[in-house]
């Protein structure tokens, strides 16, 4: 077993141990904080599929994060108000069932990613970055101007959604749901990276012309990866909205896209557990340094600069050495 795999197992062990310790000591807030880490890690894993494997520097992944959040908010708000989402041409009701919300969030986010990717992937470099950013901002301003669901004030959900057989209001049980989903997403990411599709995607990142000469269209491969990436990020948005029982246009903001990218860069671009480590470090810094100074982002910027200059493989590579990514 490689050193990186041992590190990955240690990360999972810590993620389980922290909320268990918090429950035994009555520190409920720590459980919620760890749940936030897990949810952000899922968003990071989604971006890492596009960025780490495909080399697609998307600055608009907040669009999918927000779509997932609003899918949850809209369905849950209609369920709590006992009002139909649509009456014509057929009746569609709201739902407070998490599996239903997750499916809808993933499907809508995937469709949005398919459309955005089909347009954005016709460009490259800084143009791709700016187009994805523009799409994210379009969704942000649309949410602000959507008074039916709170506009710029956002939308509150008074009771957390339900999962069959579990009490989702129990912080530990809700953490367990999110943790299992993180494991599933990591499993999907690992399988994709090790598959022939993942190898072709990596090859297209390194030299698209050579891939095209052997009969594979890089555009289609990248579009599939971008769509899957958006779907996973949408799932994390639905979970985040459920954690807070609140959705707002801020979920679509470019700052949110930047934070998701920071998770990936800090932990290690292309590393399977890179987003998990990056999200944990980000939340830890926010919790510890945020209590000291409101300008804690200065320290985060210094750390990010150090990683980019001296540890381009992120903290995972710093600890594990230059082993094969996604090992």
Buried (B, 14 or more C-beta within 10 A) or exposed (E): EEEBBEBBEEBBEEBBEBBEEBBEEEBBEBBBBBBBBBBBBBBBBBBBBBBBBBBBBBBBBBBBBBBBBBBBBBBBBBBBEEEEBEEEEEEEEBBBBBEBBBBBBBEBBBBBBBEBBEEBBEEEEEEBBBBBBBBBBBBBEEBBEBEEBBBEEBBBBEEBBBBEEEEBEBBBEBBBBBBEBBEEBBEBBBEBBBEEBBEBBBBBBEEBEEBEEEEBEBBEBBBBBBBBBBBBBBBBBBBBBBBBBBBBBBBBBBEBBEBBBBBBBBBBBBBBBBBBBBBBBBBEBBBEBEEEEEEBBEBBEEBBEEBEEEBEBBBBBEBBEEBEBBB
